[in-house]
Amino acid sequence: MGWMADKDQECPNCGSSNTVKITYGLVTFDDELMEDLEANRVVLGGCMIFEGYSPERHCNDCGEDFGHVQ
């Protein structure tokens, strides 16, 4: 399946470009996903999405979640 890091947005807290999209919904915990989780290429946000409230991105450097799912 392949999880894309999509590191094109800077963190508003620390300015790092080491950010990833937060993935929501039901996922299958296979070997590929486990590797991507361990390498910080994907962050899981759970099954519930609240438009305008749930964060869209995560900074791997400072740990800040930012943006909002639209």
C-alpha positions in Angstrom: 0.0 0.0 0.0 2.8 2.5 0.9 2.3 5.4 3.3 3.5 8.7 1.9 5.4 11.0 4.3 4.3 14.1 2.3 6.9 16.4 4.0 6.0 19.6 2.3 4.4 21.6 5.2 6.4 23.3 8.0 5.4 23.0 11.6 4.0 26.2 13.0 5.6 25.4 16.4 9.2 24.8 15.5 9.5 25.4 11.7 10.6 21.9 10.9 9.6 20.4 7.5 9.8 16.9 9.0 6.0 16.6 9.2 3.6 13.8 8.1 -0.1 13.6 7.5 -2.2 12.0 10.2 -4.0 8.9 8.9 -7.5 8.3 10.2 -9.8 5.3 9.9 -9.5 1.6 10.2 -6.1 0.3 9.1 -4.6 -3.2 8.7 -1.5 -3.7 10.9 0.7 -5.4 8.5 4.5 -5.5 8.3 4.7 -2.5 6.0 2.5 -0.3 8.3 4.6 -1.4 11.4 7.8 -0.4 9.6 6.3 3.0 8.6 5.1 3.6 12.2 8.6 2.8 13.6 10.2 5.1 11.0 7.8 8.0 11.7 6.5 8.0 8.1 2.9 7.7 9.3 1.0 8.7 12.4 -2.4 7.2 13.3 -5.2 9.5 14.4 -7.8 6.9 15.3 -11.2 6.2 13.8 -13.1 9.3 14.7 -12.6 12.4 12.6 -14.1 15.8 13.6 -14.0 18.3 10.8 -12.5 21.5 11.8 -11.1 20.0 15.0 -9.1 16.9 14.3 -5.4 17.7 13.5 -4.2 17.1 9.9 -0.5 16.9 10.4 2.2 15.8 13.0 5.7 17.2 13.4 8.2 14.4 14.0 10.7 16.9 15.6 8.7 18.6 18.3 5.6 16.3 18.5 3.1 19.1 17.7 -0.1 18.2 15.9 -1.4 21.0 13.7 -3.8 22.0 11.0 -7.4 20.8 10.9 -9.1 18.1 8.8 -11.6 19.9 6.5 
